[in-house]
Amino acid sequence: DVLKHKKPVGQSVAIIGAGGIGFDTAEYLSEDLSHEPTSLNRKAFLEQWGIDDTISARGGVQGVEPSHKPSVRKIYLVQRKKTKVGKDLGPTTGWIHRLNLQKKGVEMISGAEYSHIDDQGLHITMGGKQQVLEVDNVVICAGQEPLRELYEPLQQKGIKVTLIGGADVAAELDAKRAINQGSRVAAAL
């Protein structure tokens, strides 16, 4: 609802689920949406990561300080797994997403047991100790469902259909697996 339908979110939010979608949602909610996102603004992106595009600094980075802007709201990124938050993100870009959110002040919590949500916020238990994350909103980015609404209608029309990626297995979405599946289907044509 937040990403697709632009539902409003308050000044503090807990995101349940710290997979790729949870990270993307945290990134989106950390930005000032009245301005162009840093990822689409070359100058802002270079400033954020401390890159000198004039190449006057050694290696384009030496002596250039990164300028990460803090999140526009308090964000908690919460997962039940006890492993490092974002551990299963892609090996080539996962570190960027983790570092970017850390620099923005997003609090990453692993090993949480969810109790309930009420007007106080999200009630969790960590290491046997109950606590409340006092938030305006809770966004759930967990429990993917495969989207297969075209599968049967196409099959009924005699069209050969192969499910790949999230349509095949939505749990723990995996771009590498989806690309592999798509490549194999294409090669078989």
Secondary structure per residue as TSV (DSSP state, phi and psi in degrees):
chain	resnum	aa	ss	phi	psi
A	1	D	-	360.0	-38.7
A	2	V	H	-67.0	-48.1
A	3	L	H	-78.5	-46.3
A	4	K	H	-79.0	-42.6
A	5	H	H	-107.3	5.5
A	6	K	-	54.2	40.4
A	7	K	-	-62.9	139.8
A	8	P	-	-69.3	146.9
A	9	V	-	-129.4	138.7
A	10	G	-	-71.2	-166.7
A	11	Q	S	-80.8	-8.3
A	12	S	E	-140.6	137.3
A	13	V	E	-146.2	142.0
A	14	A	E	-108.5	131.9
A	15	I	E	-108.5	117.8
A	16	I	E	-89.8	118.5
A	17	G	-	109.2	113.9
A	18	A	-	-114.4	38.3
A	19	G	S	-86.8	-163.3
A	20	G	H	-56.5	-42.4
A	21	I	H	-68.6	-40.0
A	22	G	H	-61.3	-43.4
A	23	F	H	-64.5	-44.3
A	24	D	H	-61.3	-40.6
A	25	T	H	-66.1	-42.0
A	26	A	H	-61.7	-43.0
A	27	E	H	-60.6	-47.4
A	28	Y	H	-59.6	-47.7
A	29	L	H	-72.3	-19.2
A	30	S	H	-80.0	-16.3
A	31	E	S	-86.8	153.1
A	32	D	-	-81.4	105.4
A	33	L	T	-72.3	-5.8
A	34	S	T	-82.6	-7.3
A	35	H	S	-117.8	160.6
A	36	E	-	-63.2	135.1
A	37	P	-	-58.6	145.3
A	38	T	G	-55.2	-37.4
A	39	S	G	-65.9	-19.2
A	40	L	G	-104.0	-2.1
A	41	N	-	-115.5	104.3
A	42	R	H	-55.1	-48.3
A	43	K	H	-61.0	-46.2
A	44	A	H	-64.7	-38.9
A	45	F	H	-62.8	-46.1
A	46	L	H	-63.2	-40.8
A	47	E	H	-63.7	-43.5
A	48	Q	H	-58.7	-40.9
A	49	W	H	-98.0	2.5
A	50	G	T	69.5	44.5
A	51	I	-	-109.6	129.8
A	52	D	-	-95.4	105.5
A	53	D	T	-79.0	-5.8
A	54	T	T	-84.2	-10.4
A	55	I	-	59.1	26.6
A	56	S	-	-81.3	-24.1
A	57	A	S	-86.2	145.5
A	58	R	G	-56.4	125.1
A	59	G	G	67.9	7.2
A	60	G	G	78.3	3.0
A	61	V	T	-137.4	-25.3
A	62	Q	T	-60.5	126.2
A	63	G	T	81.6	-5.1
A	64	V	-	-96.3	120.4
A	65	E	-	-87.5	132.3
A	66	P	-	-63.7	152.6
A	67	S	-	-130.6	76.7
A	68	H	-	-80.3	127.4
A	69	K	-	-84.8	139.6
A	70	P	-	-66.9	158.1
A	71	S	-	-60.6	146.5
A	72	V	S	-76.8	-9.4
A	73	R	S	-144.6	162.0
A	74	K	E	-76.4	125.5
A	75	I	E	-127.5	132.0
A	76	Y	E	-111.4	127.0
A	77	L	E	-108.1	110.9
A	78	V	E	-118.8	138.2
A	79	Q	-	-137.5	156.4
A	80	R	S	-79.7	-34.2
A	81	K	S	-57.3	146.2
A	82	K	S	-88.4	-4.0
A	83	T	S	-75.2	169.6
A	84	K	-	-56.9	134.1
A	85	V	T	-62.1	128.4
A	86	G	T	85.2	7.8
A	87	K	T	-56.9	-34.9
A	88	D	T	-94.7	9.4
A	89	L	S	-69.0	165.0
A	90	G	-	-54.5	139.9
A	91	P	T	-64.9	-26.2
A	92	T	T	-89.2	-23.1
A	93	T	T	-125.7	-10.8
A	94	G	H	-57.0	-41.3
A	95	W	H	-62.2	-33.9
A	96	I	H	-65.7	-45.7
A	97	H	H	-63.4	-44.8
A	98	R	H	-61.2	-49.5
A	99	L	H	-62.6	-43.4
A	100	N	H	-60.0	-46.1
A	101	L	H	-69.2	-36.5
A	102	Q	H	-61.6	-44.4
A	103	K	H	-64.5	-27.1
A	104	K	T	-84.5	-4.4
A	105	G	T	87.9	15.5
A	106	V	-	-70.3	129.6
A	107	E	E	-89.1	120.7
A	108	M	E	-102.8	126.0
A	109	I	E	-124.1	125.9
A	110	S	-	-116.6	159.9
A	111	G	S	73.9	26.5
A	112	A	E	-87.7	141.3
A	113	E	E	-106.6	125.2
A	114	Y	E	-83.9	131.3
A	115	S	E	-100.9	-66.1
A	116	H	E	-165.9	169.7
A	117	I	E	-119.4	132.4
A	118	D	E	-145.1	-166.6
A	119	D	T	-63.2	-21.3
A	120	Q	T	-75.8	-32.1
A	121	G	E	140.2	-148.4
A	122	L	E	-97.3	120.5
A	123	H	E	-93.6	123.9
A	124	I	E	-131.6	163.9
A	125	T	E	-121.3	131.2
A	126	M	E	-127.1	116.7
A	127	G	T	55.8	38.8
A	128	G	T	82.8	-4.5
A	129	K	E	-106.0	125.9
A	130	Q	E	-80.2	142.8
A	131	Q	E	-151.0	161.8
A	132	V	E	-119.0	126.4
A	133	L	E	-89.3	106.9
A	134	E	-	-76.7	100.6
A	135	V	-	-131.3	156.5
A	136	D	S	-78.3	-34.5
A	137	N	E	-140.7	152.9
A	138	V	E	-121.9	124.2
A	139	V	E	-109.3	127.2
A	140	I	E	-100.6	118.5
A	141	C	-	-120.5	53.0
A	142	A	-	-140.7	155.2
A	143	G	-	77.1	62.1
A	144	Q	-	-65.0	147.5
A	145	E	-	-117.9	134.7
A	146	P	-	-67.2	139.7
A	147	L	-	-100.0	105.8
A	148	R	-	-127.4	28.0
A	149	E	T	-65.3	-20.2
A	150	L	T	-94.2	-14.1
A	151	Y	H	-56.4	-60.3
A	152	E	H	-65.9	-46.0
A	153	P	H	-57.4	-39.1
A	154	L	H	-68.6	-41.6
A	155	Q	H	-61.9	-41.2
A	156	Q	H	-63.4	-24.8
A	157	K	T	-88.3	4.3
A	158	G	T	82.5	13.6
A	159	I	-	-89.6	127.2
A	160	K	-	-70.7	126.8
A	161	V	-	-125.6	135.8
A	162	T	-	-122.5	125.9
A	163	L	-	-81.8	132.7
A	164	I	-	-135.2	166.5
A	165	G	H	57.8	-136.7
A	166	G	H	-67.0	-24.4
A	167	A	H	-71.0	-28.2
A	168	D	H	-80.7	-60.4
A	169	V	-	-135.9	111.3
A	170	A	-	-83.1	-24.1
A	171	A	T	-64.2	135.8
A	172	E	T	49.2	65.6
A	173	L	-	-49.0	135.4
A	174	D	-	-137.2	105.2
A	175	A	H	-62.5	-37.7
A	176	K	H	-61.3	-43.8
A	177	R	H	-64.2	-42.7
A	178	A	H	-63.3	-42.5
A	179	I	H	-65.1	-42.4
A	180	N	H	-59.9	-47.8
A	181	Q	H	-61.7	-45.2
A	182	G	H	-62.9	-40.4
A	183	S	H	-63.8	-40.8
A	184	R	H	-67.0	-39.0
A	185	V	H	-65.3	-45.0
A	186	A	H	-62.6	-41.7
A	187	A	H	-66.3	-27.2
A	188	A	H	-80.7	-12.1
A	189	L	-	-74.0	360.0
